[in-house]
Amino acid sequence: MTAYVVFVRDEMKDQAAYDQYLQLGVPTLAPFGGKILVANGVHEAFEGADFDGSVVLRFPDMASARAWYNSPEYAKVKSMRLDATVGRAILLEGVA
């Protein structure tokens, strides 16, 4: 069943470092079947606190999403995101 990784960014600390993270991080998705669905577009918080930005990724299944997130390829750039932003990463299983 399709899975989604949602990054919710509460604060941008270093835009240049985040831009570099995107350049290096996006290519790590393809080997795991990952695709970007939404990336830092216009947003509105219907409930709860507003946020600075978000990214939604789609994977074929939960195992593929976990494999990507824990992969050596993504590990090389994950710290760049963690250093450049404050936020959360969430794994969701889609519905049938």
N, C-alpha and C positions, 0 to 999 in steps of 0.2 A: 504494500500500500504506500502511496506517495507520502513523503515526509518533507517538512519545511524547517529550515533554520531561520530564526528571526533574530536579528541584531537590533536592539533598541539603544540608541545613543542618547545619553542624558547630557553629556558635555563633550565638546571638541576641545582638546588641549593643544593639539599641534596639527594644523591642517596639512602642512607640507609632508609631515611624516605619514599622515593618514592617506594622502594621495599616493605616496610611494607604496604603502601597504596594498592599496587597491591594484596598482600596476603589477605587483608581484603575486598577490593573493588570488586574483581572478583566474589565472591560468591553472591553479591547483584544483579547480572545481571539475573540469571536464573528465579526468580519468575516473571520477566517482559518479558521473552522470548528473552533476550539479549544474543548475542554471540560475541566473539572477532574474527574479521576477520584478522586484521593486528595489530601487537604489536611491535613497536620499531625496526623493521627490517632495512635492508639496504635501503637507500632512496636517491633520487636525485631531486633537485628542477629544474624543467624545466623553470619556470618563477618566478620572485620575489626573495626575500631573502631566503637563505637556512635556515634550521631549525634543531633542535637537535634530534627530534624524533616525532613519531606519533602513535596513536592508533585509529583503526576504529572498531566501534561496530555496529552490525546489530540488529534491533528490528522488530517485526511484523508490526508495524505502528507508526506513530508520537505520538499517545496517549500513547502507551506503553513506548516509549523513554522518553517522558516528565514525565510520572509517575515514571519511574526509577530515573531520574535525581533529581526529587523533593521528592523522597521517604525518610522516616525517616531512612531506612536502609543505603541508600547512604549518607545521610546527616551526619551520624556518621563518615564517612571517607573522605568526599569531602575536608574538610579543610586540610587534610594531603597532598593531591595533590596540593592544592593552595599554601601551605607553602613550598613544596618541589620543585616546578617548576614555570616557567613563560611561559604562552602560552594562547591558546584559545580553547574553546569548541564550536563546531558548530553542529547544528541539520539540517539534509538534508532529504527531502522526495525522495524516489526512483522514477524511471519511470516505467510505465506499459509496 
